[in-house]
């Protein structure tokens, strides 16, 4: 069962852990090089900060 970022935030999973899960999944799927992983990390962190802002007005 694949958790969404929002679900993980609601369950108070640390951002680093969410990022690692998402980006390693993606890395395995597409065999990304490290630059893409860094982009993924940034993207996840931006996404999470937005979700957190929406959750805590």
PDB file with one MODEL, atoms N, CA, C and O in Angstrom:
MODEL        1
ATOM      1  N   UNK A   1       0.848  -1.195   0.000  1.00  0.00           N
ATOM      2  CA  UNK A   1       0.000   0.000   0.000  1.00  0.00           C
ATOM      3  C   UNK A   1       0.887   1.251   0.000  1.00  0.00           C
ATOM      4  O   UNK A   1       1.738   1.436   0.870  1.00  0.00           O
ATOM      5  N   UNK A   2       0.662   2.083  -0.987  1.00  0.00           N
ATOM      6  CA  UNK A   2       1.501   3.270  -1.126  1.00  0.00           C
ATOM      7  C   UNK A   2       0.848   4.459  -0.440  1.00  0.00           C
ATOM      8  O   UNK A   2      -0.275   4.842  -0.768  1.00  0.00           O
ATOM      9  N   UNK A   3       1.560   5.037   0.512  1.00  0.00           N
ATOM     10  CA  UNK A   3       1.039   6.194   1.229  1.00  0.00           C
ATOM     11  C   UNK A   3       1.266   7.461   0.420  1.00  0.00           C
ATOM     12  O   UNK A   3       2.272   7.591  -0.278  1.00  0.00           O
ATOM     13  N   UNK A   4       0.329   8.389   0.516  1.00  0.00           N
ATOM     14  CA  UNK A   4       0.538   9.687  -0.117  1.00  0.00           C
ATOM     15  C   UNK A   4       1.280  10.590   0.850  1.00  0.00           C
ATOM     16  O   UNK A   4       1.314  10.339   2.055  1.00  0.00           O
ATOM     17  N   UNK A   5       1.876  11.651   0.303  1.00  0.00           N
ATOM     18  CA  UNK A   5       2.611  12.597   1.142  1.00  0.00           C
ATOM     19  C   UNK A   5       1.698  13.201   2.204  1.00  0.00           C
ATOM     20  O   UNK A   5       2.094  13.381   3.355  1.00  0.00           O
ATOM     21  N   UNK A   6       0.475  13.508   1.797  1.00  0.00           N
ATOM     22  CA  UNK A   6      -0.476  14.127   2.730  1.00  0.00           C
ATOM     23  C   UNK A   6      -0.772  13.181   3.892  1.00  0.00           C
ATOM     24  O   UNK A   6      -0.795  13.600   5.049  1.00  0.00           O
ATOM     25  N   UNK A   7      -0.995  11.921   3.584  1.00  0.00           N
ATOM     26  CA  UNK A   7      -1.255  10.929   4.629  1.00  0.00           C
ATOM     27  C   UNK A   7      -0.092  10.862   5.600  1.00  0.00           C
ATOM     28  O   UNK A   7      -0.280  10.828   6.816  1.00  0.00           O
ATOM     29  N   UNK A   8       1.128  10.843   5.038  1.00  0.00           N
ATOM     30  CA  UNK A   8       2.310  10.743   5.896  1.00  0.00           C
ATOM     31  C   UNK A   8       2.454  11.983   6.777  1.00  0.00           C
ATOM     32  O   UNK A   8       2.824  11.869   7.946  1.00  0.00           O
ATOM     33  N   UNK A   9       2.166  13.160   6.232  1.00  0.00           N
ATOM     34  CA  UNK A   9       2.230  14.384   7.037  1.00  0.00           C
ATOM     35  C   UNK A   9       1.223  14.309   8.172  1.00  0.00           C
ATOM     36  O   UNK A   9       1.535  14.641   9.316  1.00  0.00           O
ATOM     37  N   UNK A  10       0.012  13.870   7.848  1.00  0.00           N
ATOM     38  CA  UNK A  10      -1.022  13.761   8.869  1.00  0.00           C
ATOM     39  C   UNK A  10      -0.621  12.784   9.969  1.00  0.00           C
ATOM     40  O   UNK A  10      -1.033  12.926  11.120  1.00  0.00           O
ATOM     41  N   UNK A  11       0.191  11.791   9.601  1.00  0.00           N
ATOM     42  CA  UNK A  11       0.662  10.833  10.598  1.00  0.00           C
ATOM     43  C   UNK A  11       2.001  11.258  11.201  1.00  0.00           C
ATOM     44  O   UNK A  11       2.669  10.467  11.867  1.00  0.00           O
ATOM     45  N   UNK A  12       2.388  12.520  10.961  1.00  0.00           N
ATOM     46  CA  UNK A  12       3.598  13.109  11.538  1.00  0.00           C
ATOM     47  C   UNK A  12       4.889  12.372  11.167  1.00  0.00           C
ATOM     48  O   UNK A  12       5.814  12.276  11.974  1.00  0.00           O
ATOM     49  N   UNK A  13       4.935  11.861   9.952  1.00  0.00           N
ATOM     50  CA  UNK A  13       6.190  11.277   9.472  1.00  0.00           C
ATOM     51  C   UNK A  13       7.140  12.423   9.144  1.00  0.00           C
ATOM     52  O   UNK A  13       6.726  13.389   8.503  1.00  0.00           O
ATOM     53  N   UNK A  14       8.409  12.346   9.567  1.00  0.00           N
ATOM     54  CA  UNK A  14       9.344  13.445   9.294  1.00  0.00           C
ATOM     55  C   UNK A  14       9.533  13.687   7.796  1.00  0.00           C
ATOM     56  O   UNK A  14       9.491  12.754   6.994  1.00  0.00           O
ATOM     57  N   UNK A  15       9.740  14.946   7.438  1.00  0.00           N
ATOM     58  CA  UNK A  15       9.917  15.321   6.035  1.00  0.00           C
ATOM     59  C   UNK A  15      11.053  14.532   5.383  1.00  0.00           C
ATOM     60  O   UNK A  15      10.936  14.092   4.240  1.00  0.00           O
ATOM     61  N   UNK A  16      12.153  14.356   6.121  1.00  0.00           N
ATOM     62  CA  UNK A  16      13.307  13.648   5.563  1.00  0.00           C
ATOM     63  C   UNK A  16      12.919  12.214   5.178  1.00  0.00           C
ATOM     64  O   UNK A  16      13.351  11.691   4.151  1.00  0.00           O
ATOM     65  N   UNK A  17      12.112  11.609   6.011  1.00  0.00           N
ATOM     66  CA  UNK A  17      11.691  10.230   5.764  1.00  0.00           C
ATOM     67  C   UNK A  17      10.776  10.162   4.546  1.00  0.00           C
ATOM     68  O   UNK A  17      10.934   9.290   3.692  1.00  0.00           O
ATOM     69  N   UNK A  18       9.825  11.079   4.470  1.00  0.00           N
ATOM     70  CA  UNK A  18       8.920  11.126   3.313  1.00  0.00           C
ATOM     71  C   UNK A  18       9.730  11.326   2.037  1.00  0.00           C
ATOM     72  O   UNK A  18       9.517  10.649   1.031  1.00  0.00           O
ATOM     73  N   UNK A  19      10.662  12.271   2.105  1.00  0.00           N
ATOM     74  CA  UNK A  19      11.498  12.563   0.935  1.00  0.00           C
ATOM     75  C   UNK A  19      12.268  11.332   0.503  1.00  0.00           C
ATOM     76  O   UNK A  19      12.333  11.011  -0.684  1.00  0.00           O
ATOM     77  N   UNK A  20      12.853  10.643   1.475  1.00  0.00           N
ATOM     78  CA  UNK A  20      13.652   9.458   1.169  1.00  0.00           C
ATOM     79  C   UNK A  20      12.792   8.396   0.503  1.00  0.00           C
ATOM     80  O   UNK A  20      13.196   7.797  -0.494  1.00  0.00           O
ATOM     81  N   UNK A  21      11.602   8.161   1.056  1.00  0.00           N
ATOM     82  CA  UNK A  21      10.690   7.156   0.511  1.00  0.00           C
ATOM     83  C   UNK A  21      10.327   7.494  -0.932  1.00  0.00           C
ATOM     84  O   UNK A  21      10.460   6.663  -1.831  1.00  0.00           O
ATOM     85  N   UNK A  22       9.868   8.726  -1.138  1.00  0.00           N
ATOM     86  CA  UNK A  22       9.432   9.123  -2.466  1.00  0.00           C
ATOM     87  C   UNK A  22      10.564   9.092  -3.477  1.00  0.00           C
ATOM     88  O   UNK A  22      10.401   8.588  -4.588  1.00  0.00           O
ATOM     89  N   UNK A  23      11.718   9.636  -3.088  1.00  0.00           N
ATOM     90  CA  UNK A  23      12.795   9.803  -4.053  1.00  0.00           C
ATOM     91  C   UNK A  23      13.511   8.496  -4.344  1.00  0.00           C
ATOM     92  O   UNK A  23      13.993   8.304  -5.461  1.00  0.00           O
ATOM     93  N   UNK A  24      13.597   7.593  -3.376  1.00  0.00           N
ATOM     94  CA  UNK A  24      14.220   6.311  -3.680  1.00  0.00           C
ATOM     95  C   UNK A  24      13.280   5.457  -4.522  1.00  0.00           C
ATOM     96  O   UNK A  24      13.739   4.708  -5.384  1.00  0.00           O
ATOM     97  N   UNK A  25      11.979   5.554  -4.289  1.00  0.00           N
ATOM     98  CA  UNK A  25      11.006   4.854  -5.142  1.00  0.00           C
ATOM     99  C   UNK A  25      11.176   5.313  -6.580  1.00  0.00           C
ATOM    100  O   UNK A  25      11.240   4.502  -7.505  1.00  0.00           O
ATOM    101  N   UNK A  26      11.250   6.631  -6.752  1.00  0.00           N
ATOM    102  CA  UNK A  26      11.362   7.200  -8.077  1.00  0.00           C
ATOM    103  C   UNK A  26      12.695   6.818  -8.716  1.00  0.00           C
ATOM    104  O   UNK A  26      12.771   6.543  -9.914  1.00  0.00           O
ATOM    105  N   UNK A  27      13.730   6.807  -7.901  1.00  0.00           N
ATOM    106  CA  UNK A  27      15.058   6.480  -8.408  1.00  0.00           C
ATOM    107  C   UNK A  27      15.088   5.050  -8.930  1.00  0.00           C
ATOM    108  O   UNK A  27      15.672   4.777  -9.979  1.00  0.00           O
ATOM    109  N   UNK A  28      14.458   4.145  -8.198  1.00  0.00           N
ATOM    110  CA  UNK A  28      14.408   2.752  -8.624  1.00  0.00           C
ATOM    111  C   UNK A  28      13.582   2.624  -9.907  1.00  0.00           C
ATOM    112  O   UNK A  28      13.932   1.867 -10.812  1.00  0.00           O
ATOM    113  N   UNK A  29      12.490   3.371  -9.967  1.00  0.00           N
ATOM    114  CA  UNK A  29      11.601   3.256 -11.115  1.00  0.00           C
ATOM    115  C   UNK A  29      12.259   3.755 -12.396  1.00  0.00           C
ATOM    116  O   UNK A  29      12.115   3.142 -13.453  1.00  0.00           O
ATOM    117  N   UNK A  30      12.970   4.851 -12.300  1.00  0.00           N
ATOM    118  CA  UNK A  30      13.516   5.469 -13.512  1.00  0.00           C
ATOM    119  C   UNK A  30      15.041   5.404 -13.601  1.00  0.00           C
ATOM    120  O   UNK A  30      15.633   5.906 -14.557  1.00  0.00           O
ATOM    121  N   UNK A  31      15.680   4.778 -12.592  1.00  0.00           N
ATOM    122  CA  UNK A  31      17.143   4.719 -12.528  1.00  0.00           C
ATOM    123  C   UNK A  31      17.736   6.113 -12.701  1.00  0.00           C
ATOM    124  O   UNK A  31      18.588   6.340 -13.561  1.00  0.00           O
ATOM    125  N   UNK A  32      17.275   7.032 -11.875  1.00  0.00           N
ATOM    126  CA  UNK A  32      17.710   8.415 -11.971  1.00  0.00           C
ATOM    127  C   UNK A  32      19.144   8.589 -11.502  1.00  0.00           C
ATOM    128  O   UNK A  32      19.638   7.843 -10.656  1.00  0.00           O
ATOM    129  N   UNK A  33      19.793   9.585 -12.069  1.00  0.00           N
ATOM    130  CA  UNK A  33      21.110   9.955 -11.549  1.00  0.00           C
ATOM    131  C   UNK A  33      20.921  10.930 -10.388  1.00  0.00           C
ATOM    132  O   UNK A  33      19.806  11.388 -10.135  1.00  0.00           O
ATOM    133  N   UNK A  34      21.994  11.243  -9.691  1.00  0.00           N
ATOM    134  CA  UNK A  34      21.896  11.976  -8.427  1.00  0.00           C
ATOM    135  C   UNK A  34      21.288  13.365  -8.597  1.00  0.00           C
ATOM    136  O   UNK A  34      20.639  13.860  -7.675  1.00  0.00           O
ATOM    137  N   UNK A  35      21.479  14.007  -9.750  1.00  0.00           N
ATOM    138  CA  UNK A  35      20.918  15.334  -9.968  1.00  0.00           C
ATOM    139  C   UNK A  35      19.394  15.279  -9.888  1.00  0.00           C
ATOM    140  O   UNK A  35      18.767  16.142  -9.274  1.00  0.00           O
ATOM    141  N   UNK A  36      18.808  14.269 -10.507  1.00  0.00           N
ATOM    142  CA  UNK A  36      17.357  14.128 -10.478  1.00  0.00           C
ATOM    143  C   UNK A  36      16.855  13.835  -9.079  1.00  0.00           C
ATOM    144  O   UNK A  36      15.771  14.274  -8.695  1.00  0.00           O
ATOM    145  N   UNK A  37      17.647  13.089  -8.316  1.00  0.00           N
ATOM    146  CA  UNK A  37      17.263  12.807  -6.936  1.00  0.00           C
ATOM    147  C   UNK A  37      17.241  14.101  -6.130  1.00  0.00           C
ATOM    148  O   UNK A  37      16.342  14.322  -5.319  1.00  0.00           O
ATOM    149  N   UNK A  38      18.247  14.963  -6.363  1.00  0.00           N
ATOM    150  CA  UNK A  38      18.261  16.252  -5.667  1.00  0.00           C
ATOM    151  C   UNK A  38      17.039  17.086  -6.035  1.00  0.00           C
ATOM    152  O   UNK A  38      16.430  17.728  -5.179  1.00  0.00           O
ATOM    153  N   UNK A  39      16.687  17.066  -7.322  1.00  0.00           N
ATOM    154  CA  UNK A  39      15.493  17.792  -7.768  1.00  0.00           C
ATOM    155  C   UNK A  39      14.252  17.223  -7.102  1.00  0.00           C
ATOM    156  O   UNK A  39      13.360  17.961  -6.683  1.00  0.00           O
ATOM    157  N   UNK A  40      14.207  15.900  -7.010  1.00  0.00           N
ATOM    158  CA  UNK A  40      13.076  15.234  -6.365  1.00  0.00           C
ATOM    159  C   UNK A  40      12.974  15.665  -4.914  1.00  0.00           C
ATOM    160  O   UNK A  40      11.886  15.973  -4.428  1.00  0.00           O
ATOM    161  N   UNK A  41      14.101  15.687  -4.223  1.00  0.00           N
ATOM    162  CA  UNK A  41      14.125  16.083  -2.817  1.00  0.00           C
ATOM    163  C   UNK A  41      13.563  17.492  -2.654  1.00  0.00           C
ATOM    164  O   UNK A  41      12.723  17.739  -1.788  1.00  0.00           O
ATOM    165  N   UNK A  42      14.038  18.415  -3.498  1.00  0.00           N
ATOM    166  CA  UNK A  42      13.540  19.793  -3.430  1.00  0.00           C
ATOM    167  C   UNK A  42      12.052  19.848  -3.718  1.00  0.00           C
ATOM    168  O   UNK A  42      11.302  20.538  -3.028  1.00  0.00           O
ATOM    169  N   UNK A  43      11.630  19.121  -4.733  1.00  0.00           N
ATOM    170  CA  UNK A  43      10.215  19.107  -5.104  1.00  0.00           C
ATOM    171  C   UNK A  43       9.334  18.598  -3.982  1.00  0.00           C
ATOM    172  O   UNK A  43       8.287  19.174  -3.690  1.00  0.00           O
ATOM    173  N   UNK A  44       9.767  17.510  -3.352  1.00  0.00           N
ATOM    174  CA  UNK A  44       8.995  16.950  -2.246  1.00  0.00           C
ATOM    175  C   UNK A  44       8.916  17.943  -1.095  1.00  0.00           C
ATOM    176  O   UNK A  44       7.858  18.118  -0.491  1.00  0.00           O
ATOM    177  N   UNK A  45      10.047  18.597  -0.792  1.00  0.00           N
ATOM    178  CA  UNK A  45      10.050  19.540   0.326  1.00  0.00           C
ATOM    179  C   UNK A  45       9.136  20.731   0.057  1.00  0.00           C
ATOM    180  O   UNK A  45       8.447  21.202   0.962  1.00  0.00           O
ATOM    181  N   UNK A  46       9.128  21.218  -1.183  1.00  0.00           N
ATOM    182  CA  UNK A  46       8.225  22.323  -1.549  1.00  0.00           C
ATOM    183  C   UNK A  46       6.777  21.874  -1.409  1.00  0.00           C
ATOM    184  O   UNK A  46       5.943  22.577  -0.838  1.00  0.00           O
ATOM    185  N   UNK A  47       6.495  20.683  -1.944  1.00  0.00           N
ATOM    186  CA  UNK A  47       5.146  20.124  -1.856  1.00  0.00           C
ATOM    187  C   UNK A  47       4.710  20.001  -0.398  1.00  0.00           C
ATOM    188  O   UNK A  47       3.594  20.383  -0.043  1.00  0.00           O
ATOM    189  N   UNK A  48       5.586  19.472   0.436  1.00  0.00           N
ATOM    190  CA  UNK A  48       5.248  19.276   1.842  1.00  0.00           C
ATOM    191  C   UNK A  48       5.008  20.602   2.542  1.00  0.00           C
ATOM    192  O   UNK A  48       4.082  20.720   3.345  1.00  0.00           O
ATOM    193  N   UNK A  49       5.836  21.606   2.246  1.00  0.00           N
ATOM    194  CA  UNK A  49       5.649  22.896   2.907  1.00  0.00           C
ATOM    195  C   UNK A  49       4.299  23.493   2.524  1.00  0.00           C
ATOM    196  O   UNK A  49       3.644  24.131   3.348  1.00  0.00           O
ATOM    197  N   UNK A  50       3.881  23.285   1.268  1.00  0.00           N
ATOM    198  CA  UNK A  50       2.564  23.764   0.836  1.00  0.00           C
ATOM    199  C   UNK A  50       1.446  23.039   1.571  1.00  0.00           C
ATOM    200  O   UNK A  50       0.483  23.652   2.032  1.00  0.00           O
ATOM    201  N   UNK A  51       1.592  21.726   1.669  1.00  0.00           N
ATOM    202  CA  UNK A  51       0.566  20.925   2.340  1.00  0.00           C
ATOM    203  C   UNK A  51       0.452  21.327   3.804  1.00  0.00           C
ATOM    204  O   UNK A  51      -0.649  21.445   4.343  1.00  0.00           O
ATOM    205  N   UNK A  52       1.606  21.537   4.446  1.00  0.00           N
ATOM    206  CA  UNK A  52       1.607  21.929   5.852  1.00  0.00           C
ATOM    207  C   UNK A  52       0.930  23.288   6.021  1.00  0.00           C
ATOM    208  O   UNK A  52       0.177  23.503   6.970  1.00  0.00           O
ATOM    209  N   UNK A  53       1.207  24.206   5.085  1.00  0.00           N
ATOM    210  CA  UNK A  53       0.569  25.522   5.139  1.00  0.00           C
ATOM    211  C   UNK A  53      -0.944  25.401   5.010  1.00  0.00           C
ATOM    212  O   UNK A  53      -1.693  26.085   5.706  1.00  0.00           O
ATOM    213  N   UNK A  54      -1.383  24.525   4.115  1.00  0.00           N
ATOM    214  CA  UNK A  54      -2.823  24.320   3.926  1.00  0.00           C
ATOM    215  C   UNK A  54      -3.447  23.706   5.175  1.00  0.00           C
ATOM    216  O   UNK A  54      -4.576  24.025   5.545  1.00  0.00           O
ATOM    217  N   UNK A  55      -2.687  22.816   5.816  1.00  0.00           N
ATOM    218  CA  UNK A  55      -3.216  22.094   6.965  1.00  0.00           C
ATOM    219  C   UNK A  55      -3.293  22.997   8.193  1.00  0.00           C
ATOM    220  O   UNK A  55      -4.246  22.918   8.968  1.00  0.00           O
ATOM    221  N   UNK A  56      -2.284  23.857   8.369  1.00  0.00           N
ATOM    222  CA  UNK A  56      -2.240  24.735   9.545  1.00  0.00           C
ATOM    223  C   UNK A  56      -2.411  26.189   9.110  1.00  0.00           C
ATOM    224  O   UNK A  56      -1.420  26.870   8.847  1.00  0.00           O
ATOM    225  N   UNK A  57      -3.634  26.670   9.033  1.00  0.00           N
ATOM    226  CA  UNK A  57      -3.868  28.028   8.547  1.00  0.00           C
ATOM    227  C   UNK A  57      -3.301  29.088   9.501  1.00  0.00           C
ATOM    228  O   UNK A  57      -3.417  30.284   9.234  1.00  0.00           O
TER     229      UNK A  57
ENDMDL
END
